[in-house]
Each structure stands twice: as structure tokens, then as C-alpha cells.
Amino acid sequence: MGLLRTAFGLALLMIVGTILTGCGHSGPPAPKMNWVEAGSYRKDNRKRGDIVAIVIHTTEGNYKDDLSFVDNHNRTFAGNVKYFVSNDRSVSAHYVMGPNGEITNMVKVRDVAHTQTYYNGRAIGIECAGWGRFPEMWTPQMMDSLVNLCAYLCAKYDIPPYQPEGTAYEGPYAIVIGDPAISEDGKAKRGPNTDRYSAHGLVGHYQVQPWNKSDPGPHFPWAVFTARVRQRMTDYGAKLAPLPGPEDTAKEVYATATIKEDAATAGKPFTYQRSIVGKGAGAINASDITFPNFAKVKDLVAGEPTKTGDASENRATFEVPLTMPKVASFALTASRINFNGTWTDSPTLDVKVEQPIP
Ligand SMILES: [Zn+2]
């Protein structure tokens, strides 16, 4: 009887254990944090698989016990945390870290915070309070909390716990999504309209926006930090997602053409062209390129993309034949379009194709 009861108890424990560990996602527990809702973010329903990166920032300000914020000119803001609560500022982060290891969660991970422009939809943004130019901002308490938080998030969302190389300007994950504008001195103008960083993993804001950001700065201990995140994950039995290669992550970036307006046009076919510049871009096949946003334009029919023109190691150009049965007035960003034999070209192109109804 006693033996039977023990066996029954053991079986019950195993069942409970299975329920508790869920569908096989083990990993470190969520660290202690408080919740203060940010004023500006986008409601979404992101899940494991949608989120591929954590972006580390510095606020370039002070996180004080009363959550007030002092910038480097010693002006006091209602801020850092309060700064992100304020509705009149269109910036936010998922988490804000304090020097004593405080963690304030301000945007639910399923929602999109306004932290790093084009990269927001795929990322979790973490702001560390302090100034990146001071090595002492990386207090042991803040680093412990950051490691615990990132290890928890990497395990929960299957984010690779590694720092990928390069930036949106250079390295294997740098993608040029449109032809850069040529400035008067003959140099290509690069920046937010043309350059994309496609990597997954634990990344710095400077990698995503090299044209205007340098955080978390020169003193952030990347190697030690990422090694500690991996160690904590394996200590809790979590699997370490590998860094995907540039070819895989580039596909997501190639598919970011956006069509801003719905429309209508007069039935003649026209061609959409996209040049992709970046290491190995020539190896990308037309069949790998998708333009999901085309489906959002009413009555627009997109044909198969074909590789045309220069397909060197650094550049591949694709053309997609498009047709619309009625009238068209719509905009494409970062693209090049041929209508009735004329190419229109701009890094942020607002093409308006207007045709009289025949
Ligand atoms: Zn930043």
C-alpha cells in the first residue's frame, strides 16, 4: 500500500513537473522588475519567433531613485522612466535598467517599443541609465540585472545569445535596400533610407543606426556580457539558439518594401525594381525574394521577380512586373519604378502613378 502510494505520488510529481516546464522551454526565471507603462508604443501580438534581437542602449542620462532624469547639461527632466511615460515624446523602451540593478518594464514584449527606428518590430529595446563614455556606468549590479534579464528573454523568445558582427554600414549583415542618393560631392549618401542591419542576436544601437548612434559606447563589456548570458542560460538548461547566417536574415530585410496608399490605375503593366547591395547579394536568387506588401494593394498583380543588370558579389538587381486593372496612385519606399519606359529613382521614393481611366 505504502509502496503503491509512493509510486502514485511519484507519477503525480512527474505530471506536475511536465506541466510546470510547459512545452519544453526551460530557462532562467524572470528577474524581479516593476511595471510602469510607457506613453508611446505600438500594440502588437509578437510571439516567440517574431522577436529575433535585443538592442542594448544607454540613456545618456541619470537614473535616480525618484526616477528623475538629469542629462549631461545637468537639466532635470521628468524622465528616464518618466521620460518614457510622457506622451509627448514618441520614444520608449521595453526595459530601463538602473545602476543599482533596478529593472523597470515599460512596454510588454508582445508590443513594439519606439527605441531604434526600422529595427523596432523585430527587437526588444533595453535602455541602461547612464553615459556610455564613462566606464563606471557599468556597475556590477546593473550588469548582473542585464545578464539575468537577457538570459531570461533569450531563452523565452529563442534569441541567439551572441553579438553578431558588423553594422548597417559594414560586415556580412549590412544591407543596402535602395540605391543611395548621390550628394553634390559625388559621394553616395547613406543612412536611414538606404541602410539596414539584418542580424539577429544581442546587438548595440550603434550596429543598427551607425549614422547617428554610438551607444552603448566603448566601455560596454560585450564579450564578458554575452558569455555570462550563455552561461546563465545553460545553467538553467536552456538551449542556445545559433546565429543565423547573413543570407537568411537578409531575406527579411529584402521584403520590407512598403506601399503606403491603396490605389487604382489604368491597366498598363509597369515594373518595380530593387537593387540589393551587400556582401554576397549577387548570390541571392530571384525566387528568394518576396514582396508581401504588394498583396496589400488592392488589385495590384505582381509577377515573378527576375534578376537583371549587375549581379556582382556586391549588388543584385531584381525586377518585378506589376499590373493594375484600374487607376493607380500609390507610394513605394526605397525602390525604383519604371512606368511607360521611364525609371523614377529615389532612396525614399513616393511614386505617384496616376493614369486616366481609358
Ligand atoms: Zn540608443
Boltz pocket constraint, residues with backbone or C-beta under 6 A from the ligand:
constraints:
  - pocket:
      binder: B
      contacts: [[A, 56], [A, 57], [A, 58], [A, 115], [A, 205], [A, 213], [A, 215]]
      max_distance: 6.0
